[in-house]
Amino acid sequence: MKKRHYIISALFACIFGTINTYAQQTVNLKINHMLGNEFFSMGTTVSNSLDNEFQVSRLEYYISDIELKGTDGSYTAIPDTWLLIQPENENSTTLSLANFEEPLAIEGIRFHIGVGPDVNHEDPSLYEASHPLAPKSPSMHWGWTSGYRFVAIEGKCGDAFVSTFEFHALGDDNYFQTEVTSLVETSGDITTIEVTADYTGALSNIDMSTGVVLHGDNGDAVRLLKNFRDFVFKETTGLSVQENISQDNIRIFPSHTTDGYFTIENPSNKLASIQVYNYAGQMVKNLNATQEYLQLQTKGVYSVVLLDASGNKIDVKRLTVL
């Protein structure tokens, strides 16, 4: 009987030991894929900051060197993690990042676009086929010397969309980091960090009036990667796409400017006030919406919250001073 008792005790110890070491928090990253105010879809017609219309037929990019920002300002690295994002016609992509024994209080995320220099020039055939860095079709690798394509975006542009554009952007010197203050939701032991990616920003200030093919680490390929860093990723506001599309014609435009002046259109008079936050999440302006212009003197990316007379959020817009 004693021997049996010891066996049962050992079994319970093993079970409870397993439970105690089991991860208490699973952290996921959800990326909402957008083209302006519409969900991303191949062939959708949109315009960049120069009012050049284009249609996307291929979009793939890498995310790596991921860090979670805590509410105390600290960062927790997610090592040895590479994500190959392929929006295609999905509204969103949700990927598991890590498991933690102790829950983290998370308010944001930062990551690099591309593949870091430490692994960028390794042999992709060394990875299992399911690994993000393994050989892909179409290829996301440009040879050992050049390394991986950080972003591959292709499609049609120009008059009647008869021209082709292709950007395959890469290069160790162009491995840029971006940071997003995120919508973070926890359900049970699963925490989801939700960000929005608006891919119209990827082609900001790039002339798309005629065809262009650029594979490499210079010129507009660098501009493309900087645009991914500065203009693509933003906080998810919780508003649905339908709410964003029809907001009684309230407009603040243009979305990008060099002089810092933006025009406010409020035809329904439902807009009562405007709060402007900088990239660090600090409020820099709180305006009465009777004004017809908004001026932002400092270069950067801003989130502009539109409020009604009761203080309810109508919409959130993103403005950039170049």
C-alpha positions as CSV (number, residue, x, y, z in Angstrom):
1,M,0.0,0.0,0.0
2,K,2.8,2.4,0.8
3,K,4.4,1.8,-2.6
4,R,1.1,2.5,-4.3
5,H,0.7,5.6,-2.2
6,Y,4.1,6.9,-3.2
7,I,3.2,6.2,-6.9
8,I,0.0,8.2,-6.6
9,S,1.8,11.0,-4.8
10,A,4.5,11.2,-7.4
11,L,1.8,11.3,-10.1
12,F,0.0,14.2,-8.5
13,A,3.3,16.0,-8.0
14,C,4.1,15.5,-11.6
15,I,0.7,16.8,-12.7
16,F,0.7,19.9,-10.4
17,G,4.3,20.6,-11.3
18,T,3.3,20.7,-14.9
19,I,0.4,23.0,-14.1
20,N,2.6,25.4,-12.2
21,T,5.1,25.7,-15.0
22,Y,2.4,26.1,-17.7
23,A,2.2,29.5,-19.3
24,Q,-0.2,31.8,-17.6
25,Q,-0.4,34.3,-20.5
26,T,-0.4,33.7,-24.2
27,V,0.3,36.9,-26.2
28,N,-1.0,37.2,-29.8
29,L,-0.5,40.0,-32.4
30,K,-3.5,40.9,-34.5
31,I,-2.9,43.0,-37.6
32,N,-6.0,44.6,-39.3
33,H,-5.2,44.9,-43.0
34,M,-6.5,48.2,-44.5
35,L,-6.4,50.3,-47.6
36,G,-7.5,53.6,-46.4
37,N,-11.0,53.1,-44.9
38,E,-11.6,49.7,-46.6
39,F,-10.3,46.3,-45.7
40,F,-7.4,45.2,-47.8
41,S,-8.2,43.4,-51.0
42,M,-6.2,42.7,-54.0
43,G,-7.2,44.9,-56.9
44,T,-8.9,47.6,-54.8
45,T,-8.2,51.1,-56.3
46,V,-6.7,53.5,-53.8
47,S,-4.6,56.7,-54.0
48,N,-1.3,57.6,-52.3
49,S,-0.4,61.0,-50.8
50,L,0.4,62.3,-54.4
51,D,-3.1,61.3,-55.5
52,N,-1.6,58.6,-57.7
53,E,-4.1,55.7,-58.0
54,F,-2.8,52.1,-57.8
55,Q,-4.0,48.6,-57.3
56,V,-2.0,45.9,-55.3
57,S,-1.6,42.4,-56.7
58,R,1.1,41.2,-54.3
59,L,2.1,42.2,-50.7
60,E,4.4,40.4,-48.4
61,Y,6.7,41.6,-45.6
62,Y,8.7,40.5,-42.6
63,I,8.4,41.6,-39.0
64,S,11.2,40.7,-36.5
65,D,13.0,41.7,-33.3
66,I,9.6,42.1,-31.6
67,E,9.4,43.8,-28.2
68,L,6.3,44.3,-26.0
69,K,6.0,47.7,-24.2
70,G,4.8,47.5,-20.6
71,T,2.7,50.1,-18.9
72,D,5.8,50.9,-16.8
73,G,7.7,51.8,-20.0
74,S,9.9,48.7,-20.0
75,Y,10.3,46.4,-23.0
76,T,10.2,42.6,-23.1
77,A,11.9,41.0,-26.1
78,I,10.4,38.1,-28.1
79,P,13.6,36.3,-29.2
80,D,14.0,34.2,-32.3
81,T,10.7,35.2,-33.8
82,W,10.2,36.1,-37.5
83,L,6.7,36.8,-39.0
84,L,6.0,36.7,-42.7
85,I,2.8,38.8,-43.2
86,Q,0.8,38.0,-46.3
87,P,-2.5,40.0,-46.2
88,E,-3.9,38.7,-49.5
89,N,-7.7,39.1,-49.0
90,E,-7.9,38.6,-45.3
91,N,-9.3,41.3,-43.1
92,S,-6.8,40.5,-40.4
93,T,-4.0,38.2,-39.4
94,T,-3.5,36.9,-35.8
95,L,-0.2,35.2,-34.8
96,S,1.0,33.9,-31.5
97,L,4.1,35.7,-30.2
98,A,5.0,34.1,-26.9
99,N,3.8,32.4,-23.6
100,F,4.6,33.9,-20.2
101,E,4.4,32.3,-16.8
102,E,3.8,35.8,-15.2
103,P,1.2,38.0,-17.0
104,L,2.5,41.3,-18.5
105,A,0.8,44.6,-18.4
106,I,1.2,45.6,-22.1
107,E,0.4,48.9,-23.7
108,G,2.2,48.7,-27.0
109,I,4.6,46.9,-29.3
110,R,7.6,47.7,-31.4
111,F,9.3,45.7,-34.1
112,H,11.5,46.0,-37.2
113,I,10.4,45.6,-40.8
114,G,12.5,43.0,-42.4
115,V,15.1,40.5,-41.2
116,G,17.9,41.5,-38.9
117,P,21.6,41.5,-40.0
118,D,22.3,38.6,-37.7
119,V,20.3,36.2,-39.8
120,N,19.7,38.1,-43.1
121,H,22.5,36.4,-44.9
122,E,21.9,32.8,-43.8
123,D,21.0,29.9,-46.1
124,P,17.1,29.8,-46.2
125,S,17.3,26.1,-47.1
126,L,18.5,25.3,-43.6
127,Y,15.0,26.1,-42.2
128,E,12.0,23.7,-42.2
129,A,9.5,24.4,-45.0
130,S,7.0,25.8,-42.6
131,H,9.4,28.3,-41.1
132,P,8.9,32.0,-42.2
133,L,12.6,32.2,-43.3
134,A,12.4,29.0,-45.5
135,P,12.3,29.3,-49.3
136,K,9.0,30.7,-50.5
137,S,7.2,31.0,-53.8
138,P,7.3,33.7,-55.0
139,S,10.7,34.1,-53.4
140,M,11.3,36.4,-50.5
141,H,15.1,35.9,-50.6
142,W,17.5,37.7,-52.9
143,G,20.6,35.6,-52.5
144,W,23.1,35.3,-49.6
145,T,24.8,38.6,-50.4
146,S,21.7,40.7,-50.4
147,G,19.6,38.7,-48.0
148,Y,15.8,38.7,-47.7
149,R,13.3,41.0,-49.3
150,F,12.0,43.0,-46.4
151,V,8.9,44.1,-48.3
152,A,7.6,42.9,-51.7
153,I,4.7,45.0,-53.1
154,E,3.5,44.8,-56.7
155,G,0.5,45.9,-58.7
156,K,-0.8,48.2,-61.4
157,C,-0.7,52.0,-61.7
158,G,-0.8,54.9,-64.2
159,D,-3.6,55.9,-66.6
160,A,-6.1,53.1,-66.9
161,F,-3.7,51.0,-64.8
162,V,-1.8,49.9,-67.8
163,S,1.6,50.3,-66.0
164,T,3.2,47.9,-63.5
165,F,5.0,48.7,-60.3
166,E,7.2,46.4,-58.3
167,F,9.1,47.3,-55.2
168,H,11.3,44.6,-53.6
169,A,13.0,46.5,-50.7
170,L,15.9,45.2,-48.7
171,G,19.2,45.9,-47.1
172,D,20.8,45.8,-43.7
173,D,21.0,49.6,-43.5
174,N,17.3,49.8,-44.1
175,Y,16.2,47.6,-41.2
176,F,13.9,50.2,-39.5
177,Q,12.0,49.9,-36.3
178,T,8.5,51.1,-35.7
179,E,6.5,51.4,-32.5
180,V,2.7,51.4,-31.9
181,T,0.6,52.2,-28.9
182,S,-1.9,49.4,-29.3
183,L,-5.4,48.3,-28.4
184,V,-4.7,45.5,-25.9
185,E,-7.5,43.1,-24.9
186,T,-7.3,40.1,-22.5
187,S,-9.7,37.3,-22.4
188,G,-8.9,34.6,-19.9
189,D,-5.2,33.7,-20.3
190,I,-5.0,35.2,-23.9
191,T,-3.8,38.7,-24.5
192,T,-4.2,40.1,-28.0
193,I,-2.3,43.2,-29.2
194,E,-4.2,44.7,-32.0
195,V,-2.8,47.2,-34.5
196,T,-4.0,48.5,-37.9
197,A,-1.9,48.5,-41.0
198,D,-3.0,51.0,-43.7
199,Y,-1.0,50.0,-46.8
200,T,-1.8,53.2,-48.7
201,G,0.9,54.8,-46.5
202,A,3.5,52.4,-47.9
203,L,3.6,54.3,-51.1
204,S,3.4,57.8,-49.7
205,N,5.4,60.4,-51.6
206,I,6.4,57.9,-54.3
207,D,5.5,58.9,-57.9
208,M,3.1,56.2,-59.1
209,S,1.9,58.1,-62.2
210,T,3.9,55.7,-64.4
211,G,5.3,52.2,-64.1
212,V,8.3,51.6,-61.9
213,V,10.3,48.5,-61.1
214,L,12.8,48.8,-58.3
215,H,14.5,45.8,-56.6
216,G,17.2,46.8,-54.2
217,D,18.3,48.9,-51.3
218,N,18.3,52.4,-52.6
219,G,16.1,55.2,-54.0
220,D,12.4,54.7,-53.6
221,A,13.0,51.3,-52.1
222,V,14.4,53.1,-49.0
223,R,11.5,55.5,-49.1
224,L,9.1,52.5,-49.1
225,L,10.7,51.0,-46.0
226,K,10.7,54.4,-44.2
227,N,7.0,54.7,-45.1
228,F,6.4,51.3,-43.5
229,R,8.2,52.6,-40.4
230,D,6.3,55.9,-40.3
231,F,3.0,55.7,-42.0
232,V,1.6,52.1,-42.2
233,F,1.1,51.0,-38.6
234,K,-1.2,52.7,-36.1
235,E,-3.3,52.1,-33.1
236,T,-6.6,50.3,-33.7
237,T,-9.4,52.6,-32.4
238,G,-12.2,50.0,-32.0
239,L,-14.3,51.8,-34.6
240,S,-15.7,49.6,-37.4
241,V,-14.8,50.3,-41.0
242,Q,-18.4,51.2,-41.7
243,E,-18.3,53.9,-39.0
244,N,-15.1,55.3,-40.5
245,I,-16.5,55.4,-44.0
246,S,-19.6,57.5,-43.2
247,Q,-19.0,60.2,-40.6
248,D,-21.4,62.9,-41.9
249,N,-18.7,64.1,-44.3
250,I,-16.4,65.2,-41.5
251,R,-13.0,65.6,-43.1
252,I,-9.5,66.8,-42.1
253,F,-7.2,67.0,-45.1
254,P,-4.7,66.5,-46.6
255,S,-3.4,63.5,-44.6
256,H,0.2,64.5,-45.3
257,T,1.7,68.0,-45.5
258,T,5.0,69.8,-45.2
259,D,3.7,73.2,-44.0
260,G,1.7,71.7,-41.0
261,Y,-1.7,73.2,-42.1
262,F,-4.8,70.9,-42.4
263,T,-8.3,71.9,-43.4
264,I,-11.3,70.9,-41.3
265,E,-14.7,70.3,-42.9
266,N,-17.6,69.8,-40.5
267,P,-20.8,70.2,-42.6
268,S,-23.2,68.5,-40.2
269,N,-21.8,70.4,-37.1
270,K,-21.7,67.1,-35.2
271,L,-18.0,67.6,-34.6
272,A,-17.5,69.6,-31.3
273,S,-13.9,69.2,-30.4
274,I,-10.6,67.8,-31.6
275,Q,-7.8,66.2,-29.6
276,V,-4.4,65.8,-31.1
277,Y,-1.9,63.2,-29.8
278,N,1.8,62.9,-30.9
279,Y,3.5,59.6,-31.6
280,A,4.4,59.2,-27.9
281,G,0.7,59.4,-26.9
282,Q,0.9,62.9,-25.4
283,M,-1.9,65.3,-26.1
284,V,-0.5,68.3,-27.9
285,K,-3.7,70.2,-28.8
286,N,-7.3,70.3,-27.6
287,L,-9.4,72.4,-30.0
288,N,-12.9,73.7,-30.5
289,A,-14.2,72.3,-33.8
290,T,-15.5,75.7,-34.9
291,Q,-12.0,76.3,-36.3
292,E,-11.6,75.7,-40.0
293,Y,-7.9,74.9,-39.9
294,L,-5.5,72.8,-37.8
295,Q,-1.9,73.7,-37.5
296,L,0.8,71.3,-36.3
297,Q,4.3,72.9,-36.4
298,T,6.5,69.9,-35.4
299,K,7.3,67.2,-37.9
300,G,5.9,63.8,-37.0
301,V,2.9,61.5,-37.0
302,Y,-0.3,62.5,-35.1
303,S,-3.5,60.7,-34.0
304,V,-6.4,63.1,-34.2
305,V,-9.5,62.2,-32.1
306,L,-12.8,63.7,-33.2
307,L,-15.4,64.1,-30.5
308,D,-19.1,65.1,-30.5
309,A,-20.7,67.6,-28.0
310,S,-21.1,64.8,-25.4
311,G,-17.5,63.8,-25.6
312,N,-18.2,60.6,-27.5
313,K,-15.6,59.5,-30.1
314,I,-16.7,60.0,-33.7
315,D,-13.6,58.9,-35.5
316,V,-9.8,58.9,-35.3
317,K,-7.6,60.1,-38.1
318,R,-3.9,60.0,-38.7
319,L,-2.0,63.1,-39.9
320,T,1.6,63.5,-40.8
321,V,3.8,66.6,-41.0
322,L,6.8,65.8,-43.2
